[in-house]
Amino acid sequence: GSESDGSSPSPPSRKEAPTLMKTTNNQVLEVKSPVKQSKQDKNENLDYDKAYLDELVELHKRLMTLREGHILQQIVNLIEETGHFHITNTTFDFDLCSLDRSTVRKLQSYLETSGLS
């Protein structure tokens, strides 16, 4: 059956659409919010304290305002090295919570060089 046949009372709703950012090759960079992700992954034994999650939230905000193409490309290259990403026809998606702390530090350093710190 088709999902749009009206048999379900209401479609599943998402409170917030994923944040998207265009990259230089016309793909869109999508970064999942660390706050939502941390709530979803409570069963995983992650050593994320509140201060680190706050850092990830701030990094997420800064990534979403980034417009410098060369910095975006550095970020895409770094995330590709980790293997923690998904590419569709129009998006390059990654989850900040899936990255190790050294990768997060590199992302932060890229943003500092862009003058957004």
C-alpha positions as CSV (number, residue, x, y, z in Angstrom):
1,G,0.0,0.0,0.0
2,S,1.0,3.6,-0.5
3,E,1.9,5.7,2.5
4,S,-0.3,8.5,1.2
5,D,-3.5,6.4,0.9
6,G,-5.0,8.2,4.0
7,S,-5.3,5.0,6.1
8,S,-3.2,6.4,8.9
9,P,-4.9,9.1,11.0
10,S,-1.9,11.5,10.8
11,P,1.5,11.4,9.2
12,P,4.5,11.3,11.6
13,S,5.5,14.8,12.4
14,R,8.9,16.3,12.9
15,K,9.1,19.3,15.2
16,E,12.1,20.7,13.5
17,A,13.4,20.2,9.9
18,P,17.0,19.3,9.5
19,T,19.3,22.3,9.1
20,L,20.8,22.5,5.7
21,M,23.7,24.4,4.3
22,K,24.8,24.6,0.6
23,T,28.3,23.5,-0.2
24,T,30.5,24.7,-3.2
25,N,29.4,21.7,-5.3
26,N,25.7,22.6,-5.0
27,Q,25.2,19.8,-2.4
28,V,23.7,20.7,0.9
29,L,25.4,20.2,4.2
30,E,23.1,18.8,6.8
31,V,24.2,18.7,10.4
32,K,22.0,17.0,13.0
33,S,21.4,18.9,16.1
34,P,23.4,17.4,19.0
35,V,20.7,18.1,21.5
36,K,18.1,16.0,19.7
37,Q,20.6,13.3,18.9
38,S,21.8,13.0,22.5
39,K,18.2,12.4,23.6
40,Q,17.7,9.7,20.9
41,D,20.9,7.9,21.8
42,K,20.5,7.7,25.6
43,N,21.0,3.9,25.5
44,E,24.5,4.3,24.1
45,N,27.1,4.7,26.8
46,L,28.6,8.0,25.7
47,D,30.8,10.2,27.9
48,Y,29.1,13.4,26.9
49,D,28.8,15.9,29.7
50,K,26.7,19.0,29.6
51,A,29.6,21.2,28.8
52,Y,30.6,19.1,25.8
53,L,27.0,19.0,24.5
54,D,26.9,22.8,24.9
55,E,30.0,23.0,22.8
56,L,28.4,20.8,20.1
57,V,25.3,22.9,20.1
58,E,27.4,26.1,19.6
59,L,29.4,24.3,16.9
60,H,26.2,23.4,15.2
61,K,25.0,27.0,15.2
62,R,28.3,28.2,13.8
63,L,28.3,25.6,11.1
64,M,24.8,26.6,10.0
65,T,25.9,30.3,9.6
66,L,29.1,29.4,7.7
67,R,29.2,30.6,4.1
68,E,32.9,30.6,3.1
69,G,33.2,27.9,0.4
70,H,36.8,27.0,1.2
71,I,36.0,26.4,4.9
72,L,32.9,24.3,3.9
73,Q,35.1,22.2,1.7
74,Q,37.7,21.7,4.5
75,I,34.8,20.5,6.7
76,V,33.4,18.1,4.1
77,N,36.9,16.7,3.5
78,L,37.4,16.2,7.3
79,I,34.1,14.5,7.7
80,E,34.7,12.3,4.7
81,E,37.9,11.0,6.4
82,T,35.8,9.9,9.4
83,G,33.4,7.8,7.4
84,H,30.5,9.2,9.6
85,F,28.4,10.8,6.9
86,H,25.7,10.1,4.4
87,I,25.4,11.6,0.9
88,T,22.2,12.0,-1.1
89,N,21.7,13.7,-4.4
90,T,21.4,17.0,-2.7
91,T,22.9,16.7,0.8
92,F,26.0,15.8,2.7
93,D,24.7,14.8,6.1
94,F,26.7,14.2,9.3
95,D,26.0,13.9,13.0
96,L,28.3,15.9,15.4
97,C,27.6,13.4,18.2
98,S,29.1,10.6,16.0
99,L,32.4,12.4,15.7
100,D,35.3,11.9,18.1
101,R,36.5,14.8,20.1
102,S,39.7,15.4,18.1
103,T,37.6,15.7,14.9
104,V,35.3,18.2,16.7
105,R,38.3,20.2,17.8
106,K,39.5,20.3,14.1
107,L,36.0,21.6,13.0
108,Q,36.2,24.3,15.7
109,S,39.7,25.3,14.5
110,Y,38.4,25.6,10.9
111,L,35.7,27.9,12.1
112,E,38.2,30.0,14.2
113,T,40.2,30.6,11.1
114,S,37.1,31.8,9.3
115,G,36.6,34.6,11.9
116,L,33.4,33.2,13.3
117,S,34.7,32.3,16.7
